[in-house]
Amino acid sequence: MNPLLNALLVLVLALNLFMLGTSRILTVIRMVTLQGILLGVMPLLVHEHAGLSAALASAAAIILKGIVIPFMFIRAMRDVQIKREVEPLIGFLPSMLLGALATGFALVFAAKLPLVGEHTTPLLVPASLSTMFIGFILLTTRAKAITQAMGYLVLENGIFLFGLMLVDAMPLIVELGVLLDVFVGIFIICIIVNHVNRAFSSLDTRRLATLKE
């Protein structure tokens, strides 16, 4: 058991709930940035003797999740000149309660999984499942396209956490390929955000329903 790893996982869980409870988009971006940096450090902590693959995965995650992608989000936010998520489909307090329930479910569900001894770090699997749930909540309950894009990134953070259990067994090219896919996806989403804002003078994705008329 690695105490530092468990402490970082607790911080990841706390960031998940804070993201659900704030309306300021820049604050959410900062939390996603911090979460990305924490996830980037974790490949070096999961196994006692981290190899070259873990070091490269860590460096790639920190650069993409902690620097490049947040910069793209901040630039997109400034281009469209929005600061807050005003009317989410589910309010901020109910979202936090839903996130807390999802975290509790993840803890209970993970305890019943038949994991091998080396994968029984107390919080690794629950944190990964909880982060995926939180990302899905952000993706489906927020009205602004840029916040939904951050939900997509948080969802991928949860998948990344789950993949840490296989960092030695999984080929490095697979890990880097996933990170590259995320980068390309976020890049395309930021372009779409600008086009949506130009077309509707708003980032509320509910306005896209007018296209069917």
N, C-alpha and C positions, 0 to 999 in steps of 0.2 A: 504494500500500500504506500503510495506517494502522497505525503501530506500536502505538498505544494500543488500537486495536480488536483487534489480534492478541493483545495481552497480556490483554485482558479475555476473549477467547475461550479462551485457555489456562486462565485461572482458572475459567471455566465447565466445561471438561473435567475439571479437578481436583475441582471440587465434585461432579460426577457420580459419580466414583469414591468420594469420601468418603461420599456418601449411601448407597452400596451397602455400605459397610464399618462402619456404626455401627448399634447397636441402640437408641440413645436417640432417641425420637420427637421430643423438643424440639430436639435437635441437627439432625435432618433438616429440621424446620420452619425453623430458622434458616438452614440452607444453601439451602433453597428460596427463602427471603426474599432472601438475598444474591444468588442467581442471578436472581431477578426484577428486582431493582434494576439489576444489571449489564445485563440485557436491555433495561431501560427506557432506559438511556443510549445504547445502540448505534444506534438510528435516527438520532441526531445525528452519528454517526461514520462510518456506511457511505458516505455521499455527501459530497463536498466542500462543496456548498452546500445544506444542509438547509433545506427549506421549512417552511411552516406545518403541513402534514400530518405531517411527521416529528416536529415539536415536539409536536403534539397526541397522536400515537401514543406518543411517549416519556413524556409526562406521564400518560396514561391507564395505560400499562403499569406505571409506578412506583407509582402510587396503588393499583391493583388487585393487582398481583403482589407489591409490596413492603410494603404496609400492610394493605389491607382483607382479602385472602384469608388471609395469615398470622395476622391477629387472629382470624379465624373458626376456623382450625385450632387455635390455642392455647386458645381458649374451649371448643371441642369436646373437646380433650384433657383439660382440667380438669374438664369436666362428667362425663366417663366415668372419670376418675381412673386413667389408664394412663400409664406412662412409657417402657416398652420394648417392642420387637418381640422376643418371646421365642423363638418357634419358626417361623421363616420356612421356606417350602417348600424353598429353597436357602440354605445357610449363607452367612454374611457374606463369608468369604474366597473361596469359590467364586463368589459374586456379583460380587466385585471382579474376579476373573480373567475372568469372562464379560463384564463391562463393559469391561475392557481389550481383550479380543478384539474386541468390538463397535466400540470406538474405532479399533482398527487396521484393521478391515474398512472403516469409514467413510472413513478416510484413503485407502485404496487405491481404493475405489469412486469417491470424489469426484474423484480424479485422472484418472479415465477419462471423466468426464462432459464433453460438448461445450459448455462454458460460453462466453459472450461475454466480451470483454476486461474489461468493468467489473464482472463477477461473479466474477472469478478471485482474490478475496482468499483467500490460502492456506488459512485455517482456517474460513471462514464456513460453507461447505457441509459439511465434515467435522464441525464442531462441532454443526451442526443435526441431521445424521443420527445422530451419536453420542448426543446428548441425547434424541432420539426413542427410540433403542434402550434407553437407560438407564431412561427413563420406563416403557417397556413391561416391562422386567425388574422394576422396583418394583411395577408394577401386577399382574403375574402371579405373582410369587414370594413376596410378603408376605401374611401371614395376617390382620393387623389391617386393618380397614376404613379407618381414618384414614390409614395408610401407603399403602394402595392409592389413596386419593384424592390423596395427594401425588404418587404415580406418574403419575396422570392429568394433574396440573398440570405435571410435568416433561416429559411427552410433548407437551403443548401448547407448552411453552417451546421445544422443538425445532422445532415447526411455525412458531412466531413468528420464530425465528432464520432459517429458510428464507425466510419472507416478507419479511425485511429487504432482500433483493435487489430486491424489486419495490416498495419503499416509495414511490418516486416515481410509478410507473405504476399501482399499485393504489389505487382510490378510498379516501379516508379512512374512509368509512362502513363499508367492508368490514372494515378493521382494528379499528375500534371495536366492530363487531358481533361479531367473533370474541372480543374481550376480554369483552364483555358475556355472551356465551354461556358462557365459562369461569367467570365470576363466578356466574352463575345455577346452573351445574352444580355448583360447589363448595358453594354455599349449600344446594342440595338434598341433596348427599352428607352434609353435616354434620348435617342433620336426620335422615337415614336412620341415621347413626352413632348418634345418641342413641336412636332407636327400637330398633335392634339391641341396644344395650347394655341397655336396659330389658327387652327380651324374653328375652335369653339370659344376662344378667349377664356378658357377654363381648363383645369386638369381633372374635373369631376368626370369619371368614366361613365357615370350614369347618363351623361349627355350623348354617349355613343348610340343609345337606343333610338335617337332621332334619325339615324342613318337608315333604319328599316322603313321609315315612312315615305 
